[in-house]
Amino acid sequence: MRKVLVACRLDQAGVEMMKGAGIDVAYREDISQEEFDGIYANYDAVIVRSNVRVRPVRGRGNLRLIVRAGVGLDNIDVSGFTSLGVRVLNTPDAVTRAVAELTIGLMLCLARDIVRLSGELKLGKWSKAQAQGVELAGKTVGVIGCGRIGGEVARLAMALGMRVLVNDVVRVSQDFLEQVKGRQVDLETLLRESDFVTVHVPLNPSTRGLIGEKELKLMKRTAYLINTARGDVVREEALKRALREGWIAGAALDVFSKEPPEDVELLRHPKLLPTPHIGAQTSEAQRIAGIEAAKLVISELGTRSA
């Protein structure tokens, strides 16, 4: 019987789908890194999220497939496992809408200072006279990385009446640019012209530290930075200085270089809106990710030799 280790929280629809296909499923959502390293090679496939690092510390063993129930693969040694003949797949479509909607939500919170004003009201302070937000309509959003999530953010922003700039390492199709009434520009132009800059690139050697001191200084002093991609894309020390010295108006981070984050100075800065990596944390996205991960496992193990 084919054996699968689900080493993360996964919607039960996906678990039941694999069991229905005759697969022996071991469900261990709270597995430790040490235990995972010790047993992954006993299974034909493993399903993970970002809770463990997947490295070939025990070689291949029985392992034929790794599925990331989500988008990023930065916690998986893809090249190491590929060289051993292990396939590495993910479910990128599952979380597109969830992350895009969170991005727009963070933009709205920054634009209207919603979190601070709500917190003050709960403490008995009526801050209406001091509240002075801005509207998203008519503002320019710069989308760095125009894949599935970045493209959806651009569509939602256009629907809110925002002007759209996109920056990507590949040429964005003219059809898409016409759809969002946007234009593709170089990174410097995007940073200089945008009122909101939102990051949607994968983490790799070329994007690590992509937004640092130089880039933050190019932004408008009235602009906001949003990162719902990967923490290491933004240099957090540079961001702290940018917030402290007023290079930008504020920032929202759903991701951090270390999670949970330990930089108290950054977390507590009044111009930062932090959230605990909740981009994919919707019931809809979790169900789709679970089902898509299960489909990949069933398809791959069903067509590969045992």
C-alpha positions in Angstrom: 0.0 0.0 0.0 1.2 3.5 -0.9 2.1 5.6 2.2 1.8 9.3 2.6 2.9 11.5 5.5 0.9 14.7 5.9 3.3 16.7 8.0 1.2 19.8 8.3 -2.4 21.0 8.9 -4.4 19.9 5.9 -8.1 20.2 5.2 -9.8 16.9 5.9 -11.4 16.8 2.4 -7.9 16.2 1.1 -7.1 13.5 3.7 -10.3 11.6 3.0 -9.8 11.8 -0.7 -6.4 10.1 -0.4 -7.8 7.4 2.0 -10.6 6.8 -0.5 -8.0 6.2 -3.2 -6.5 3.4 -1.0 -3.6 5.4 0.3 -2.3 4.9 3.9 -2.2 8.4 5.4 -0.3 9.3 8.5 -1.5 12.7 9.7 1.0 14.6 11.8 0.3 18.3 11.8 2.4 19.0 14.9 5.4 17.0 13.8 8.8 18.4 14.9 11.7 19.1 12.5 13.8 16.4 14.1 11.0 13.8 13.9 10.2 14.7 10.3 13.9 14.4 9.3 13.9 10.9 10.8 10.9 9.4 9.1 10.1 11.2 5.8 12.1 8.7 3.8 9.8 5.9 4.9 6.9 7.3 2.9 6.2 7.4 -0.8 5.0 11.0 -0.6 5.0 13.8 2.0 2.7 16.9 2.1 4.1 19.9 3.9 3.5 23.6 4.3 6.1 26.0 5.7 6.2 24.4 9.1 9.2 22.2 8.4 12.3 22.4 6.2 12.5 19.5 3.7 16.1 18.5 3.1 17.6 15.2 1.8 19.2 14.4 5.2 18.4 10.7 4.8 18.7 10.5 1.0 15.6 9.4 -1.0 14.6 6.2 0.7 11.1 5.3 -0.4 10.2 9.0 -1.2 9.0 9.7 -4.7 7.0 12.9 -4.2 6.9 16.1 -2.1 3.9 18.3 -2.3 3.8 21.8 -0.8 0.2 22.7 0.0 0.6 26.3 -0.9 2.8 28.5 -3.1 6.4 28.9 -2.0 9.0 26.2 -2.2 11.8 28.1 -0.3 11.6 25.6 2.6 12.3 22.7 0.3 15.7 21.7 -1.2 14.2 21.3 -4.7 17.4 20.7 -6.5 18.7 18.3 -3.9 15.6 16.1 -4.2 15.3 16.5 -7.9 18.8 15.1 -8.3 17.6 12.0 -6.3 14.6 11.5 -8.6 12.0 13.0 -6.2 9.3 15.2 -7.8 8.5 18.5 -6.0 5.1 20.1 -6.7 2.9 22.7 -5.1 -0.7 24.1 -5.3 -0.1 27.7 -6.4 -3.7 28.4 -7.5 -5.2 27.5 -4.2 -4.2 30.6 -2.3 -4.3 33.3 -5.0 -7.5 35.0 -4.1 -6.9 34.8 -0.3 -3.5 36.5 -0.5 -4.7 39.1 -3.0 -7.6 40.0 -0.8 -5.4 40.3 2.3 -3.1 42.6 0.3 -6.0 44.9 -0.6 -7.2 44.7 3.0 -3.8 45.8 4.4 -3.8 48.6 1.9 -7.2 49.8 3.1 -6.1 49.5 6.8 -3.0 51.6 6.1 -4.9 54.2 4.0 -7.5 54.8 6.8 -5.4 53.9 9.9 -8.1 51.5 10.8 -6.2 49.4 13.3 -4.9 52.3 15.4 -8.2 54.1 15.5 -10.1 51.0 16.4 -7.7 50.2 19.2 -7.9 53.8 20.6 -11.7 53.6 20.6 -11.7 50.4 22.5 -9.6 52.2 25.1 -12.3 55.0 25.3 -10.6 57.5 23.1 -12.7 59.2 20.4 -10.1 60.1 17.7 -12.4 61.3 14.9 -10.9 64.8 14.8 -7.4 63.4 14.4 -8.3 60.9 11.8 -7.3 61.9 8.3 -7.0 59.0 5.8 -6.7 58.8 2.1 -8.8 57.0 -0.6 -7.4 54.2 -2.8 -9.3 55.5 -5.9 -7.0 57.6 -8.0 -3.8 56.4 -6.2 -1.1 54.4 -7.9 -0.3 50.9 -6.8 3.0 49.3 -7.8 2.9 45.5 -8.1 6.3 43.9 -7.9 6.0 40.4 -9.3 3.0 39.9 -11.6 2.3 36.2 -11.4 -1.0 34.7 -10.1 -1.2 36.7 -6.9 0.3 39.9 -8.2 -2.0 39.7 -11.2 -5.0 39.3 -9.0 -4.0 42.2 -6.8 -3.7 44.3 -9.9 -7.2 43.4 -11.0 -8.7 44.2 -7.6 -6.8 47.4 -7.4 -8.0 48.5 -10.9 -11.6 47.7 -9.8 -11.1 50.1 -6.9 -10.1 52.9 -9.3 -6.4 52.7 -8.7 -3.7 53.2 -11.4 -1.6 50.1 -11.9 2.1 49.8 -12.4 3.7 46.4 -12.7 7.3 45.2 -12.5 8.4 41.6 -13.4 11.4 39.8 -14.7 9.4 38.7 -17.7 7.4 40.7 -20.1 3.8 41.0 -19.0 1.3 40.3 -21.7 -0.3 43.3 -23.4 -3.7 41.7 -23.0 -3.2 41.7 -19.2 -1.9 45.3 -19.1 -5.0 46.4 -21.1 -7.2 44.5 -18.8 -5.9 46.3 -15.7 -5.3 49.6 -17.5 -1.7 49.4 -16.3 1.8 49.6 -17.7 5.0 47.7 -17.1 7.9 49.7 -15.8 11.3 49.2 -14.3 11.7 48.9 -10.6 13.0 52.4 -10.0 10.1 54.0 -11.8 7.6 51.9 -9.9 9.1 52.9 -6.6 9.2 56.6 -7.4 5.7 56.8 -8.8 3.7 54.5 -6.5 1.6 55.4 -3.5 1.4 51.8 -2.5 4.1 49.3 -3.3 3.2 45.6 -2.9 5.6 42.7 -3.2 4.6 39.3 -4.8 7.8 37.6 -5.9 9.1 34.2 -4.9 12.2 34.0 -2.6 15.3 33.1 -4.6 18.9 34.5 -4.8 17.8 37.3 -7.1 14.9 38.5 -4.9 16.5 38.1 -1.4 16.9 41.6 -0.1 15.2 43.1 -3.2 13.8 45.9 -1.1 16.5 47.6 0.9 17.7 51.0 1.8 18.3 52.2 -1.7 14.8 51.1 -2.8 13.0 52.5 0.2 14.7 55.9 -0.3 13.3 56.0 -3.8 9.7 55.7 -2.5 7.5 58.8 -1.8 7.5 59.9 1.8 3.7 59.5 1.6 3.9 55.9 0.2 3.2 52.6 1.9 5.0 49.2 1.5 3.1 45.9 1.7 4.8 42.5 1.8 2.7 39.3 1.7 5.3 37.3 -0.2 8.4 36.2 1.8 10.0 38.0 4.6 13.6 37.9 3.3 12.5 39.9 0.2 12.5 43.0 2.3 15.5 44.0 4.4 14.0 44.5 7.8 16.8 46.6 9.2 16.4 49.0 6.3 12.7 49.1 6.8 13.0 49.9 10.5 15.2 52.9 9.6 12.8 53.9 6.8 9.9 53.9 9.3 11.9 55.6 12.1 13.3 58.4 9.8 10.1 58.9 7.8 11.4 57.8 4.3 7.9 56.2 3.8 4.5 56.7 5.5 4.2 53.2 6.8 4.3 49.5 6.0 2.3 46.2 6.4 4.1 42.9 6.7 2.4 39.5 6.7 5.8 37.7 6.4 9.1 38.0 8.3 12.7 36.9 7.9 12.2 34.8 11.0 8.8 33.4 12.0 7.5 34.0 14.6 9.4 37.3 14.5 11.6 38.4 17.4 12.4 42.0 16.4 10.2 43.8 19.0 11.4 47.2 17.8 10.0 46.5 14.3 6.8 44.8 15.5 5.9 47.6 17.8 6.7 50.5 15.5 3.5 52.7 15.2 3.9 52.9 11.5 4.0 49.1 11.0 0.9 46.9 10.6 2.0 43.3 11.2 0.0 40.1 10.7 1.1 36.6 11.5 1.5 35.1 8.0 -2.2 34.7 7.4 -2.2 35.2 3.6 -3.5 31.7 2.9 -5.5 31.4 6.1 -9.1 31.3 4.7 -11.4 28.3 4.9 -11.8 28.4 1.1 -8.0 28.5 0.4 -7.3 25.8 2.9 -9.9 23.5 1.4 -8.7 24.0 -2.1 -5.1 23.5 -1.1 -5.9 20.3 0.7 -7.9 18.9 -2.3 -5.3 20.0 -4.9 -2.5 18.4 -2.8 -4.5 15.2 -2.5 -5.1 15.2 -6.3 -1.4 15.5 -7.0 -0.5 12.7 -4.6 -3.2 10.4 -6.1 -2.1 11.3 -9.7 1.6 10.9 -9.1 1.5 7.7 -7.0 -1.1 6.2 -9.2 1.0 6.5 -12.3 4.4 5.7 -10.8 5.7 2.3 -9.9 5.4 1.3 -6.2 
